[in-house]
Amino acid sequence: MFIRREALKQVGLMDECFFLYIEDMDCCRRFWEREWKVVFFSDTYIIHKAKYESTRSRSKFLHKKKI
């Protein structure tokens, strides 16, 4: 998300009551209510070139299944 500082000051930060995936929709709704322009670019994508730091210590996160 790219948000103008003035809009964020007026609308406020994302609501912490939402855990995941809904907070951005709530944030956009609040921008619309304050008459800020909201634009969604469906053909846009971001390539994340990760270092995969977590794969080095992957054994910490894997749980062995009991058979």
N, C-alpha and C positions, 0 to 999 in steps of 0.2 A: 504494500500500500504506500502510496505517496500522498502525503497530506500537508496542506499549507499550515504553517505555524499559527496563523491567525484563526483558521478554522478549528484547529485542535484546541486552542485556548478558549474559543467560544463554546465548543461542543463538549470538550472534556475527553479524557482517556477512555479506553475500552472498559466496559463494565466487567468487573471481576466475578460477578455472579455467573457468567457464562464460562464454561470450561474450555470448550474446543469447537471450532467450526461455525459457531453462531455469532460470536462477538463481532466479527467483521460486518455481518449483515445488520446487526443492531447499530453499529457505529455509522454505517451508511445511511440507515433510516434517520438517525439523529442529525446527520448533515443535511439530508433532504428537508427535514422539518425546519431547519434554520436557513433554508434556501441556498445552501451551497451546492454547487454542481458536482454530481457523482458520475464517473465514467468507468465502464467496464470494457476492457479490451480482451475479447475472447480469443483472438489469434496470437496473443503475446505469450511468450514462454521465457523462462530463465534457466540457464545452464549453471548448475552448481558444481564447481570443480572442488570436490572435497578431498581432504587428505586421508580420510577414513581412519582417523585416530582411534576410534572405538574398536576397530577390528584387531588392533594390536593386543588389546587386553580382553578379547572376546570371551575367554573362559570365565571371567567374572560374571558374565551375564547369562551364560548357558546353564540350564538346570538339567541334571541327568534324570531321565525317567526311571522310575522303579518298575521293574517287570515282575 
